[in-house]
Amino acid sequence: MDEFERIRRWTSGRQSPQWLSARGVRLGIGDDAAVVEPPQGADGEPVQWLLAVDTMVETVHFNWRTMSEADVGYKALAANISDIAAMGGQPAHALVSISAPAACTAERMTSLYDGLYACAARYGVAIVGGDTTSAPEHLVISVTVTGTVPAGRAVPRSGAKPGDAVFVTGPLGLSAAGLHYLLAAPARPGAAAIEADEAGSLVQAHRRPVPSPEGGRLLAERGTCHALNDVSDGAASEAWELAEASGVSIVLEEARLPLSGSMARYARRQGRDPLDWVLYGGEDYVLMGTIAADDAEQAGAALRARGIPFYRIGVVESGPSGVWLDRGGGRAPLAKGGYNHFASATGESDDDSNDEI
C-alpha cells in the first residue's frame, strides 16, 4: 500500500463534501494544497486568522501504556483547538502531519484517525490536508489548526491589568491524576479494581481533554477579558506566562483553586498533595485569564449558563512580574514548575510534569 492509498484509507469519507463546503473548503485532501474561502464574520464584520501548531512525540508526550491510538489522535487535535480557544477564537481547519514507524500498522493508524476525526466532528474542524512519512522508531504527530476571531478582538497573554480578577474555566489537576493512575495501575492490580470507578473521570480527562472554544469566544465578546491562556503546562506555569507577558504580579488564592473531589481523594490515597497536581500537573486545557473585577461575577454567570465552569482564583496587582500563592496566612512566591520540553534534553528533572517518559 503506497502513501496515497494509505491517506485515502485513513481519510476518505470522514467528512462529507457538504460539511466541508459549509466551512469554506473548496479543495481539501488529495492535492498539493487545500483551497479555502476567507471566512466572513457576523454581519460582514472583518475577521482575522489565528494559526497554531502542536506536536506530540511518542515516549515524550505519550506512550502506549496509557493511551490508545484513537486517544493520541483525539488529544493531538484537542491541544491545538485549546490554543485557538485561548485567543478567543473559533477553530476552522486542520493540517495533520504524521511520521510513523513500521510498528504502527495500517489498522493502528486508522484508529488514530478515528480519534482525530471524532475530535474534529465535536468542534466543527475541517481536516483539509497534511503529510505522512515513515519514522525510524517512534510515532510523531503534528497538527496545525487555523481559526478566526473578529478583527481586533483576539485576547493575548499580555493584557492583564492591575485590579483584574484571575479566573479559570474548570477544575485543575485531573489529567495529571489520570496519568498517575494509569502509570501506577499495573503495580497495584488489587487497588486498581477498587479505584477504577472513581478514576474513570481522571483517566478520561487525561486521554480526552475538553478544550473550551465556546468559553473563549464568550469571554472575548465581553470586551472585559484582558488576558487569556490555556492550562497546558500547569496552572503555575500559565500564571507566570500571563504575569511576565503583562508585566504584573499575580496572586493566586489557594482556598479558591478548584479541586475535583475525585482528584483530591485519589491524591490523598496516594500520599500526594492535590495542590501539586493543580499547580504543576498540566494538560487540563481549561482557560486561565484575567478580567475586569467589576465584570467577573456577570461573566461567570454567563459562562455557567452555557454549562462552562468559572472560578475566580486570584487578583492582578502592580509590581514586578511574578506569581504569589496566598495560603490564608500570608503569601509566598510560587515557583514556575510545570512541564518543560527541554528539561529532559538537558538532563534536568521535573517530577511534577505531565511528561510520560
Buried (B, 14 or more C-beta within 10 A) or exposed (E): EEEEEBBEBBBEEBBEEEEBEEBBBEBBBEEEEBEBEEBEBEEEEEBBEBEBEBBBBBBBBBBBEBBBBBBBBBBBBBBBBBBBBBBBBBBBBBBBBBBBEEEBEEEBBBBBBBBBBBBBEBBBBBBBBBEBEEBEEBBBBBBBBBBBBBEEBBBBBBBBBEBBBBBBBBBBBBBBBBBBBBEEBEEEEEBBEEBEEBBEBBBBBBBBBBBBBBBBBBBBEBEBBBBBBBBBBBBBBBBBBBBBBBEBBBBBBBEBBBBBEBBBBBBEEBEBEBBBBBBBBBBBBBBBBBBBBEBBEEBBEBBEEEEBBBBBBBBBBEBEBBBBBBEEEEBEEBBBBBBBEEEBEEEEEBEBBBBBE
